[in-house]
Amino acid sequence: MKKKILAFSLIFIILFTTLYNVAAISYTVDNPTTLQQNVIEALRDRETNISIKYYGTSNGIEVILNSILSYDEYLKYTIQLYKWRYSGYENDLDIKIEATHLLTKEKEIASTEKIRTIISNLITEQMTTHEKIKIIHDYIVKNTAYDTESKYRTHYDALFIGKTVCHGYALLFHQFMTELNIPVRLVVGETDESHIWNMVMVDQNWFHIDVTFADPVPDQGEIVSYQYYMLTEEQIKESHKITSSPIPKSVLSYDYLLSRNLDSTENTLYSSLLKDLELSYIPPTPEDIEETPPLNTVKILSLGQYVPFNEKYGWPYIDLKNRTQVPFRITIESTGAEVFWEEETRTAIAVLGKNIVRVPVGEAFILVNGEYRQNDTVATIKNGRVYLPIRIVAEALGFKVDWVQETKTVLIK
């Protein structure tokens, strides 16, 4: 019987294009997971031509190739053009991918090295996350000028030329936070024109932060504006229209958070931040007292705060293997990771930094950056919700996990 010939192509253009001509890097793979991981790693290495001999099924291949950039937000916004095509037969495909990047691998490496040097000069281990965020925010504003001619668009340009547009400001802040292991996102939207800014997580709360708008035009050197510093979604929407979807919820005001931290620690750092940011102290109310979940329930203390489980999100439980199963989305998002659900393969996906963790429902393994890790229990679907074995997933994302038997509490640190 004659084999069916398959062919398809797609072009995904993100920004304007400037091509780099280099030889193609080649892979031979036989399954969708390895295919996805190889493409992501090649793009992270700033490869522009990728050739893949694929011996797996063509079922869902378009979905995999189309969704590649959704698993790495930074990569998505540093690629100008992403184009793929395939041809051949079932279980014998030739896949060709072309990509145009905003910066070369050499510039990527140089940027990372300079960011690490700056961090070593500015940041100490004793500093709180609040301090680190403000120091980096102020450094970028004081050492970067907005490029009114729109010639320079990357964080490399900001670091080595001293000029960039909003894209470069947001990418630079993103990379600083990534190096500091502080959860960070890129947010796309509109002001008077297309715009991009950041979200950052501190004390398990997300805030919008627009470094571009903090830098006066024309440049005024040491002057820094905090009008767009650590805002809630409601606050940022007064001047920005958000088009990114989905993004983390941001509802707790920063002055409220600083006030509660001041109450609980009596650390003058928080009163200094309130003063520097021209924010007012908010007195506590009876509702501000955090209630510890009941002793007879399994609790998750993620990065110092209890995950607020309820009937909508579901509740953790101990499975027959004596392993803690937790509701997928709310638990993983509490760590700052992005979450996805891949219906075609019934797989829960968590992405944090460069770690991609795939958890197939009903399988006794997970995939960490394409590598199999055996587990003695499985992810399940219960009452229409996905539940994950928390220890193996959290550790795969880079966290330390402990169990306190007396209070039935999982600690994610």
N, C-alpha and C positions, 0 to 999 in steps of 0.2 A: 504494500500500500504506500502511496506517495505521501511523504511528510508534508504537513501544512506549513507554508512559508509565513513567517510572522515579521511584521515591520511596523514601527511606530516612531514618532519623534515629537519633541516638545521643546520650546524655547521659553525660558523664564528670565525676563529682563528686569533687574531691580533698579539700576541707575544707568548713567551713561557709560559707554564702553571704551576701553583702551586695551587692545590685545597685546599679550606677551607670547612670543613664539618659542615654544620649547618642545622637546620630544615627549611623547606620551609615556605615562607610567602604566604598567600592565599588571593585571591580576587574573587569577583563575579561581572561581568560587563555584559552590554547588548548592548554596542555600541563601534565602533572603536576608537572614540576620548578618551573615558574613559580608554579603554584598553591601548592605547598608553601612556597616562599620568601616569597610575598606574605602568606600566613597567619602565618608565623612573625614576619615583620617587623611586621605589624599588632599581633600579640599583644605583641611587645616594646615597641611604642609604647603599650601598655595600652589598645588599642581594645577596646570591649565588644560591639560589633555589627559584623560583617563580612559584606558582601554580594558575591557573586562570580557573574559571568556566565561560565560555563565551556563552551567549545566543543571541548574535548578528549574523548577516549574515557572512558566510565564504567568501563572495565575497571580494577580495582584502586583505584577511588576511595575505597572504605571503608577500605582499608589505609592510604592516604595520610592521610586525615583522622584516623584513629585514632592514627597514629604521630607526629603533629605535635609533641607535647610531649616525645617521647623524644629529639629532637634538640637540646634546650636544657634542661639539668637545672635551672638556676636558674629559668627560666621555668616549668617544671613545678611547682616548689615555691612559686611565688608566684601561682599561679592556683588559685582556689577551685572554680570550676565551668567546664567546657568542654563546650559542647553544639553539635552540628551537625545539619543536615538538608539534603536536596536533593530536588528534584523537576524534572520536565521530560521531555526526550527524549534519546536517544543523540546526543552531540555538541552538545547544547543544554540545559545544565542550569543551574538557579538554585540556588546553594549559600548557605545562611544559617548563620552561626556566631555563637554568643553566648558570651561569657566574663565571668566575674567575677574580679576581681583582688584580691590582698591589699592592694595599695596603688595609688594613682592615678599617672598620669604625672608630675604635679607633685611628689609625694612621692618618686618614683623619681629625678627630676632633683636634688631637694634632697639626697637621700641620697648620690648620686654626688659632688656638689660638696663635701659635708662630708667624705666619705672622702678625696677628693683633697687637701683642705686639711690633714687630719690627717696624711696621708702626707708632705706637703711639710714638715711640722713635725717629724716623727719619723724619717724615713728618708732616708738619703743614698745616692748611687750607689755609694759605696765599700763599703757593707755587703754581707756575704755573704747568701745566701738563708736560711741558718740564723739569722742575726741578725734579718733582717726578720720571719721567722715568729714568733720569740719576742717581739719588740717589739710586734707587732700583737696576739698572743695576750694578753700582759700588759695592753696598753692596754684591750682589750675587757673583761677581767675587772675591772680597777680602775675603769672608768667606767660599768659596767652592773650593775644589781641584778636578780636573778631575780624575776619578777612572780608572786608566790604566788597572786594572784587571777585570773591568766590573762586579763587584759584586753588586754594588749599582745603582739602576736605577730610583729612584723616588725623588720627591721634599722633601719627609719625610727624606730620606737618606741625602740629602743636608743639611737640617735644623738640624738634630740631630746627624749625623755621620760626616758631613763635606765633604763627598765625593759623587759623582754621575757621571753619563755619560750624554751625550747630552739630553737624554730624561728627566732626572731629572732637568737639567738647564732650559729647555724650560717649563716644567710644573711649576717650581717654579716661573719663571718670569710671566707666565700666571696667577697664583693664586694671586700674588702681584698686578698685574694690575686689576684683577677682584675685589679684595677688595677695590681698589682705584677708582672703577667705570671708568676705562680707557679702551676703546674697545681694545681687543687683540685677536689674532688668533694663532693657531699652524700650522706650515707649514712643510710638509714632503718632503724630497728630497734626493739628493746624493751629497757628496763631493768625497773623496776617498772611502767612504763607505756610507751606509745608514745613514741619518742624519735628525734631527728635530730642528727647530728654531722657532722664533716668528715673527709676524707682530703686530704693535701697531699703533693706530690712535691718532694724535694730530692736532689740528686746522683743523680738517676734512680731513686730508691727512694721508694716510697709508704709513708706512715705515717698511722695514725688519730690524730685530735686532737679532744678533746671540750672545747670552751671552756665550755659550760654547767657541766659537772662540775668545772671548775677554779675556779668562783666559789662560795664558801661561802654557805649560806643559814642564818640571815639574813645579809645582806651585811656584809662585814667590811672594806670599803674597799680598802686596799692589799694585803691578803693574797691570794696567788695559789697555788693548788695545782697541782703538776705530775704528779700521779698518773695523769692521763689525757692526758699530753702525748707525742706522737710514739710511739705504740704499734704493735706488729705486730698482725696479725689474731689470732694466738694470744693475745696479751696482752689485747686489747680484749674478746675473747670470754669472758674470766673474769668480766666484769660486764655485757656488752652482748650481746644476741642480734641478729645482722645479718639483715635481711629483704630489703635491696636486692640486686638481681642484674641484671647482673654488676657486680662492683667490682674494682679493680686488686688484684693480689696484693701482700701486705705480709708479708715474711718476715725481713728484715734488721733486727736490733734497733738502736735509735738509739745506745745506748752503744757498740756495735760500730762503727757508721759514724763517730761522733765520734772514736773511738780510731784508726781507720785514717787519718782526715783529719789527726789530730795527728801520726801517724807520718810521713805523706808530705809535710806542709807545715811542721811544727814551729811552726805558728801558735798562739800562746797562747790565741786565741779559743776553740779547741776544748777546751783544758783548763779554761778558765773556764766553758764551757757544761756540761761534765761536773760541775764543782763546784756550779754554780747549780742544776742539775737533780737533784743528789744521785745521780749515776750514777758507776759505777766504771770506771776505765780497763781495757780488755781487751788484754793483751799479744798481739802478732802470732804467728801460727803459719805454718809453711811453706805451708799451703794458702791463706794470705791474699795471696800474690804473684799479681797479675793477669797472666795469660798473654795476650800479644798474638796474635791469630789468625795463621795461617801467611801468609807473604808471597805465596803464589801464589793466594790467595782474595780475593774482593772483600769488603771490611770496611765496616761502618757505625759511625762514631764519633759517637754521638748525644748532644749536650749533655755531652760530656766522657767518656762511657763507651761501650765497645764493646757493640753489641747482640748478645746471646748466641744466635746462630743454631745450630740443630742439626737432626737428621733429623726431629724432630717438627714444627718450624716451617718448615723449608725453608732454602735458602741463596740469597743474592743471586747474580745473574749479569748479564753484559753481553749485551744482545739484538742483533739484526742491525742495528739503527739506532745501535749504539754507545751505548746508554743503559742505565743501571743499573736493573735490575728487582729489587725487594725483596719478601719475604713481607709481606703486608699488615698483619696484626694486630700481630705482635711489634714491627715497625719503627715503626708509627705510634703505638702505645701508649708506646714509649720516649720520645716527645716530650711525653707528658702528655695527648694527645688521646684522645677516645673513638672507638671504631670500631663500625661496623654493617655488616651485609650485607643488601641488599635483593634477595631471591631473584626477585621478580616482574620486576624490570628488570635483574637481573644487574649490580648496581651496588654498588661498595664506597664507603662513606661515612665520612669523618673529620670530627669536630667538635672544635674547640678555641676556647673563648671564644664569640664571635659568628660565627666563620668555619665555614661548612658546605661541605665539599668533596666533590663526588660524582664518582666515577670509574667510568663504564660500561665493563665488560669488552668489548674488541674495538673500541672507538671511539677515534678520534684527537682527542679533546678531553676536557676535564674541565669541571665546572661549579663555580664559586666564588661562593657566595651567589647562585646563580641565573644568573650570567653565564658565557657560553661562553669558554673559553680553549683555543685550538688547541694540539695537541701533535704532534710528529713520530713518536711511537710510541704503542703502545696497552697497556692493562692486559691481562693474560692469566690463564688458569687452567692451572697446570702441576702434574701429579701431585696433583690435587685441591685445590691451594692457590691463592689469589688472589695475583698479583704485580702491583705498581704501579711506574710510573716515578717514582723517588723525588724527583728534583729539582723537577719541576713541582708535585707534591703538597706537599712540605715548604715550598716557597716560598709556595704558596697559603695555608698555615697560618700564615705570618708568619716563617718561619725563613730564615736565610742558608745556602746550600749551596755547598760547595767540593769539589774533586776533587784528591787527591794521587796523581799517576800512579806515583811511585816505589814506593808501598806499596799501590796499588790501594784507597785508602780514601776513602769519602764522609764529609765532615765536615758535620754538621748543627749549626748554632750559633744 
